[in-house]
Amino acid sequence: MRHNRTINHLGRTASHRSAMLSNMACSLIKHKKITTTVAKAKELRKFIEPLLTKSKEDTMHSRRMVFASLKDKHCVTELFREVSTKIADRPGGYTRILKTGNRLGDAAAMCIIELVDYNENMLKEKATKKATRTRRSKKTTDTAAAKPTAAVEPTAEKPADTAEKEDTGNA
């Protein structure tokens, strides 16, 4: 039974696991998106989200706390300069895991883990969607049905003209 065993050790020693998570977190900060297995991505999310929360407050203490976990000066600098400004207004949930299927060699479940505010495609979809739905009252639907509709222009002439041109060109 798994009583109180919340940490997935990923088949590694504690030092190897912490070094691996630190390196994966640095790669995620540098590249904004990495491909890995689902188990590693879920553990990385637990590792990096508290660091991203600490980066919102740019103090010497928070920089030192983040550096103690990441162990890379350039990643800490990029985290506090670029990433923290983008996630400043977000209350949490800084990463997204997108499952991509199974790996060919060993059929391990693979995924992409990315920083939410850096995926331009998802941001465009969010901007185009309507923010809230409004409910129509019964009066507005009754008055809309009572109004006459505008006459529709005939569009059959245009295809007929092109059909005649094609017939004359073939003859």
VOPAGU-2260 file (C-alpha; in pm, 1 decimal, decimal comma):
REM VOPAGU-2260
SITE   aa  ch    i         X         Y         Z
SITE  MET   A    0       0,0       0,0       0,0
SITE  ARG   A    1     105,2     355,2     -68,4
SITE  HIS   A    2      34,6     515,1     267,3
SITE  ASN   A    3     160,5     876,1     269,2
SITE  ARG   A    4     395,1     826,7     -25,2
SITE  THR   A    5     333,1    1139,3    -227,0
SITE  ILE   A    6     671,7    1177,6    -397,8
SITE  ASN   A    7     737,0     992,5    -720,6
SITE  HIS   A    8    1106,4     903,7    -695,6
SITE  LEU   A    9    1121,5     827,6   -1069,9
SITE  GLY   A   10    1353,3     532,8   -1006,1
SITE  ARG   A   11    1642,3     758,5    -898,2
SITE  THR   A   12    1836,7     843,5    -586,6
SITE  ALA   A   13    1751,6    1167,6    -409,0
SITE  SER   A   14    2057,3    1352,8    -539,2
SITE  HIS   A   15    2001,5    1235,6    -897,6
SITE  ARG   A   16    1632,9    1328,3    -879,5
SITE  SER   A   17    1700,2    1680,0    -746,2
SITE  ALA   A   18    1973,6    1739,9   -1007,1
SITE  MET   A   19    1745,4    1616,5   -1284,9
SITE  LEU   A   20    1454,9    1838,5   -1174,1
SITE  SER   A   21    1688,1    2137,1   -1142,5
SITE  ASN   A   22    1822,8    2083,0   -1495,2
SITE  MET   A   23    1474,3    2032,3   -1637,9
SITE  ALA   A   24    1354,3    2351,2   -1466,4
SITE  CYS   A   25    1646,5    2547,3   -1614,9
SITE  SER   A   26    1566,6    2408,3   -1959,2
SITE  LEU   A   27    1200,8    2504,1   -1919,2
SITE  ILE   A   28    1294,9    2858,9   -1820,0
SITE  LYS   A   29    1539,0    2895,6   -2110,3
SITE  HIS   A   30    1329,4    2736,3   -2385,3
SITE  LYS   A   31     977,0    2798,0   -2243,6
SITE  LYS   A   32     874,5    2448,3   -2361,3
SITE  ILE   A   33    1028,3    2100,7   -2325,8
SITE  THR   A   34     928,7    1747,1   -2423,6
SITE  THR   A   35     949,4    1478,6   -2155,4
SITE  THR   A   36     755,9    1190,6   -2002,6
SITE  VAL   A   37     430,2    1256,2   -1821,1
SITE  ALA   A   38     565,7    1136,7   -1483,9
SITE  LYS   A   39     866,4    1369,2   -1503,9
SITE  ALA   A   40     647,5    1659,2   -1618,1
SITE  LYS   A   41     412,6    1617,6   -1322,1
SITE  GLU   A   42     707,4    1617,3   -1080,8
SITE  LEU   A   43     863,8    1914,0   -1260,0
SITE  ARG   A   44     539,9    2107,2   -1222,0
SITE  LYS   A   45     550,5    2051,4    -843,9
SITE  PHE   A   46     914,4    2163,2    -843,2
SITE  ILE   A   47     895,9    2475,7   -1058,6
SITE  GLU   A   48     563,7    2638,1    -969,0
SITE  PRO   A   49     677,2    2743,3    -618,2
SITE  LEU   A   50     992,4    2889,0    -777,3
SITE  LEU   A   51     782,3    3087,0   -1023,0
SITE  THR   A   52     571,9    3217,7    -735,9
SITE  LYS   A   53     887,3    3327,5    -550,3
SITE  SER   A   54    1011,4    3505,4    -862,9
SITE  LYS   A   55     716,7    3745,6    -856,0
SITE  GLU   A   56     878,5    3924,2    -562,2
SITE  ASP   A   57    1220,8    4047,1    -673,0
SITE  THR   A   58    1415,7    4056,6    -348,3
SITE  MET   A   59    1761,4    3928,1    -262,7
SITE  HIS   A   60    1610,9    3662,6     -37,5
SITE  SER   A   61    1379,5    3524,9    -306,8
SITE  ARG   A   62    1666,3    3524,0    -560,2
SITE  ARG   A   63    1881,9    3325,0    -320,0
SITE  MET   A   64    1602,5    3078,4    -247,9
SITE  VAL   A   65    1547,1    3021,1    -621,1
SITE  PHE   A   66    1921,6    2994,0    -686,0
SITE  ALA   A   67    1949,8    2727,8    -416,0
SITE  SER   A   68    1706,4    2512,5    -616,5
SITE  LEU   A   69    1815,5    2592,6    -973,0
SITE  LYS   A   70    2194,5    2628,9    -929,1
SITE  ASP   A   71    2227,2    2829,7   -1252,6
SITE  LYS   A   72    2290,1    3202,7   -1240,1
SITE  HIS   A   73    2174,4    3273,3   -1596,8
SITE  CYS   A   74    1843,7    3090,8   -1546,0
SITE  VAL   A   75    1774,7    3283,2   -1225,8
SITE  THR   A   76    1846,5    3610,4   -1406,3
SITE  GLU   A   77    1615,4    3523,1   -1695,1
SITE  LEU   A   78    1346,8    3404,0   -1453,7
SITE  PHE   A   79    1344,8    3728,7   -1257,5
SITE  ARG   A   80    1379,0    3959,5   -1561,2
SITE  GLU   A   81    1153,5    3810,6   -1827,3
SITE  VAL   A   82     933,9    3534,6   -1689,9
SITE  SER   A   83     829,2    3707,5   -1368,4
SITE  THR   A   84     702,2    4012,9   -1558,0
SITE  LYS   A   85     477,2    3794,8   -1775,7
SITE  ILE   A   86     332,3    3596,2   -1484,1
SITE  ALA   A   87     296,0    3892,2   -1246,9
SITE  ASP   A   88     -85,6    3906,5   -1263,4
SITE  ARG   A   89    -144,6    3529,1   -1278,0
SITE  PRO   A   90    -251,5    3380,4    -940,0
SITE  GLY   A   91    -108,3    3034,3   -1013,7
SITE  GLY   A   92    -101,8    2759,4   -1271,9
SITE  TYR   A   93     205,4    2877,3   -1460,0
SITE  THR   A   94     266,7    2554,8   -1654,6
SITE  ARG   A   95      61,9    2347,8   -1896,7
SITE  ILE   A   96     105,9    1977,6   -1976,2
SITE  LEU   A   97      -2,6    1864,6   -2324,1
SITE  LYS   A   98       6,7    1488,8   -2381,0
SITE  THR   A   99     155,7    1388,0   -2716,0
SITE  GLY   A  100     130,1    1009,0   -2721,8
SITE  ASN   A  101     368,4     722,7   -2655,3
SITE  ARG   A  102     740,5     703,8   -2726,2
SITE  LEU   A  103     835,9     451,3   -2993,6
SITE  GLY   A  104    1116,2     273,0   -2807,5
SITE  ASP   A  105     951,3     185,3   -2477,9
SITE  ALA   A  106     594,7     315,7   -2516,5
SITE  ALA   A  107     639,7     568,8   -2235,1
SITE  ALA   A  108     366,2     834,0   -2220,0
SITE  MET   A  109     519,6    1155,6   -2357,7
SITE  CYS   A  110     408,3    1515,7   -2319,1
SITE  ILE   A  111     507,4    1876,2   -2369,1
SITE  ILE   A  112     532,8    2096,1   -2061,0
SITE  GLU   A  113     531,3    2468,6   -2129,5
SITE  LEU   A  114     494,4    2802,0   -1958,9
SITE  VAL   A  115     136,9    2917,7   -2007,6
SITE  ASP   A  116     203,3    3283,0   -2090,6
SITE  TYR   A  117     452,7    3202,0   -2366,0
SITE  ASN   A  118     231,6    2997,5   -2600,2
SITE  GLU   A  119     114,0    3249,6   -2860,4
SITE  ASN   A  120    -127,9    3006,9   -3028,1
SITE  MET   A  121    -324,3    2948,5   -2708,0
SITE  LEU   A  122    -321,8    3320,1   -2627,7
SITE  LYS   A  123    -470,2    3401,9   -2970,6
SITE  GLU   A  124    -748,1    3145,8   -2922,9
SITE  LYS   A  125    -826,9    3289,5   -2582,2
SITE  ALA   A  126    -845,2    3643,1   -2723,1
SITE  THR   A  127   -1082,4    3545,0   -3004,4
SITE  LYS   A  128   -1324,4    3360,6   -2779,0
SITE  LYS   A  129   -1607,0    3554,7   -2622,3
SITE  ALA   A  130   -1536,1    3623,3   -2256,8
SITE  THR   A  131   -1890,5    3586,5   -2122,5
SITE  ARG   A  132   -2217,7    3461,6   -2255,7
SITE  THR   A  133   -2522,3    3680,8   -2226,6
SITE  ARG   A  134   -2864,7    3534,1   -2176,1
SITE  ARG   A  135   -3139,8    3665,9   -2395,7
SITE  SER   A  136   -3467,3    3754,5   -2238,2
SITE  LYS   A  137   -3794,0    3633,0   -2389,3
SITE  LYS   A  138   -3893,5    3983,9   -2499,0
SITE  THR   A  139   -3590,0    4028,0   -2722,4
SITE  THR   A  140   -3648,4    3696,2   -2900,4
SITE  ASP   A  141   -4018,7    3776,9   -2958,9
SITE  THR   A  142   -3943,0    4118,6   -3107,6
SITE  ALA   A  143   -3667,5    3973,5   -3327,4
SITE  ALA   A  144   -3907,3    3713,3   -3466,3
SITE  ALA   A  145   -4177,1    3975,3   -3535,2
SITE  LYS   A  146   -3946,2    4193,6   -3750,0
SITE  PRO   A  147   -3942,0    4112,1   -4122,6
SITE  THR   A  148   -3614,0    3985,4   -4262,0
SITE  ALA   A  149   -3428,0    4167,7   -4538,0
SITE  ALA   A  150   -3452,2    4036,5   -4893,1
SITE  VAL   A  151   -3163,8    3814,1   -4995,1
SITE  GLU   A  152   -2980,7    3910,1   -5314,1
SITE  PRO   A  153   -2982,2    3644,9   -5584,4
SITE  THR   A  154   -2641,5    3484,8   -5628,0
SITE  ALA   A  155   -2739,2    3239,6   -5899,0
SITE  GLU   A  156   -2645,0    3485,0   -6181,6
SITE  LYS   A  157   -2274,8    3478,1   -6109,1
SITE  PRO   A  158   -2227,1    3099,7   -6141,2
SITE  ALA   A  159   -2446,2    3098,4   -6454,1
SITE  ASP   A  160   -2222,9    3362,0   -6620,7
SITE  THR   A  161   -1909,9    3160,2   -6550,1
SITE  ALA   A  162   -2079,0    2845,2   -6680,4
SITE  GLU   A  163   -2158,7    3020,1   -7014,1
SITE  LYS   A  164   -1800,6    3139,7   -7047,6
SITE  GLU   A  165   -1672,2    2788,8   -6990,7
SITE  ASP   A  166   -1913,5    2649,9   -7252,8
SITE  THR   A  167   -1808,0    2907,1   -7514,9
SITE  GLY   A  168   -1441,0    2844,7   -7443,2
SITE  ASN   A  169   -1476,0    2471,5   -7504,5
SITE  ALA   A  170   -1665,6    2506,7   -7838,9
